[in-house]
Amino acid sequence: MKVLICEDDEMILKMVEFKMTREGYNVTVARNGKEAAAIVQDSEFDLIITDVLMPYMTGLELINLIREKLKKTTPIIVLSKIGLEDTVLKAFKMGADDYVVKPFSPSELSIRAKRLLNK
């Protein structure tokens, strides 16, 4: 299973990358929205995990690109420090499949990922 992790916070990126790799996933990382956009246009993934606030392109803009322009149905988990109801609802309306507020447990993220991948 191929997973793309889009996260500009290096500590969180490494933590999620380590956990997902240990779980047996083939992990690709993007450190900003522009990098993530280029990767999703050229590659297929089984799951995308993205932060909301990233340089060059936000996670919400990335979701819009994936769902509206590329017409991909890849499951998307949003990670964010922003737990505001408006942001959460906007992410779901745009096509996110799950939303996890930071700080979070890597084990919880792993369980949420497995649940989406087993649908």
URMOSUL-V679069 format. One record per residue. BURIAL is 1 if it has 24 or more other ideal C-beta (glycine too) atoms within 12 Angstrom, else 0. Layout:
# URMOSUL-V679069
BURIAL / BURIAL
This chain:
# URMOSUL-V679069
0 / 1 / 1 / 1 / 1 / 1 / 1 / 1 / 1 / 0 / 0 / 1 / 1 / 0 / 1 / 1 / 1 / 0 / 1 / 1 / 0 / 0 / 0 / 0 / 1 / 0 / 1 / 1 / 1 / 1 / 1 / 1 / 1 / 0 / 1 / 1 / 1 / 0 / 1 / 1 / 0 / 0 / 0 / 0 / 1 / 1 / 1 / 1 / 1 / 1 / 1 / 1 / 1 / 1 / 0 / 0 / 1 / 1 / 1 / 1 / 1 / 1 / 1 / 1 / 1 / 1 / 1 / 0 / 0 / 1 / 0 / 1 / 0 / 1 / 1 / 1 / 1 / 1 / 1 / 1 / 0 / 0 / 0 / 0 / 0 / 0 / 1 / 0 / 0 / 0 / 1 / 0 / 0 / 1 / 1 / 1 / 1 / 1 / 1 / 1 / 0 / 1 / 0 / 1 / 0 / 1 / 0 / 0 / 1 / 1 / 0 / 1 / 1 / 1 / 0 / 1 / 1 / 0 / 0
